[in-house]
Amino acid sequence: MPQQIIMLVLILIVFYFFMIRPQMKKQKEMKKFRENLKAGDKVVTIGGIHGKLLEVADSTVLISSEGTKLRFDKSAIATSTEDTLVAK
């Protein structure tokens, strides 16, 4: 019985360090990225739309893409195009 409890605790610890903790870290980084958005940044939305930020409000952004202006929620911004260029 005590061996089973020890194994269960060990599995929970491993699960925390390999699954939960990295996800929390990634969420913090995304929140910081979205808070630091400013007009003029080139971004990519989660839908794959590439554009330039024209206006940044509390919870929304205005993006210009090929002459079209679209308003998105900040949570729809996936990455900066500068980040994707560096990653390649």
VMD Tcl script that draws the C-alpha trace (Angstrom):
set ca {
  {0.00 0.00 0.00}
  {2.68 2.61 0.87}
  {4.54 1.72 -2.34}
  {1.45 2.50 -4.40}
  {1.06 5.89 -2.72}
  {4.72 6.69 -3.33}
  {4.39 5.74 -7.01}
  {1.25 7.85 -7.37}
  {2.96 10.87 -5.80}
  {5.98 10.36 -8.06}
  {3.77 10.21 -11.16}
  {1.99 13.43 -10.10}
  {5.33 15.20 -9.59}
  {6.60 14.11 -13.00}
  {3.30 15.16 -14.60}
  {3.58 18.58 -12.97}
  {7.15 19.24 -14.13}
  {6.71 17.92 -17.68}
  {3.15 19.03 -18.49}
  {1.68 21.71 -16.23}
  {4.69 23.90 -15.45}
  {5.85 24.41 -19.08}
  {2.29 25.26 -20.13}
  {2.00 27.87 -17.37}
  {5.34 29.38 -18.42}
  {4.19 29.58 -22.05}
  {0.93 31.28 -21.01}
  {2.87 33.89 -18.99}
  {5.12 34.61 -21.99}
  {2.11 35.03 -24.31}
  {0.41 37.37 -21.82}
  {3.57 39.49 -21.57}
  {3.90 39.54 -25.39}
  {0.30 40.70 -25.83}
  {0.66 43.38 -23.15}
  {3.73 44.80 -24.92}
  {2.09 45.16 -28.35}
  {2.33 48.63 -29.84}
  {1.24 50.38 -33.03}
  {3.56 49.60 -35.92}
  {4.32 46.01 -34.88}
  {3.91 43.39 -37.58}
  {1.94 40.41 -36.29}
  {0.27 37.14 -37.29}
  {-3.15 36.20 -35.92}
  {-4.17 32.70 -34.87}
  {-6.16 32.58 -38.12}
  {-3.00 33.21 -40.15}
  {-3.66 36.84 -41.11}
  {-0.44 38.87 -41.43}
  {-0.70 42.58 -40.81}
  {0.55 45.72 -39.15}
  {-0.93 47.06 -35.92}
  {-2.52 50.46 -36.38}
  {-4.12 50.85 -32.97}
  {-3.84 49.00 -29.66}
  {-6.64 49.30 -27.09}
  {-7.15 47.54 -23.75}
  {-8.55 44.31 -25.17}
  {-8.55 44.82 -28.94}
  {-6.16 45.71 -31.77}
  {-6.73 47.25 -35.20}
  {-4.73 45.50 -37.93}
  {-4.08 46.71 -41.46}
  {-3.57 43.96 -44.03}
  {-3.33 44.75 -47.75}
  {-5.48 47.87 -47.48}
  {-8.09 46.26 -45.23}
  {-8.54 47.20 -41.59}
  {-9.68 44.50 -39.18}
  {-10.30 44.65 -35.44}
  {-9.27 41.62 -33.39}
  {-9.24 40.69 -29.75}
  {-5.69 40.74 -28.35}
  {-5.94 37.03 -27.61}
  {-6.16 36.41 -31.38}
  {-2.57 37.60 -31.88}
  {-0.31 34.55 -32.15}
  {3.17 35.89 -32.94}
  {5.16 38.80 -34.23}
  {6.46 38.47 -37.78}
  {9.89 39.47 -36.46}
  {9.75 36.38 -34.23}
  {8.85 34.12 -37.15}
  {11.66 35.55 -39.28}
  {14.21 34.92 -36.51}
  {12.91 31.36 -36.00}
  {13.62 30.46 -39.65}
}
mol new
graphics top color blue
foreach p $ca { graphics top sphere $p radius 0.5 }
foreach p [lrange $ca 0 end-1] q [lrange $ca 1 end] { graphics top cylinder $p $q radius 0.2 }
display resetview
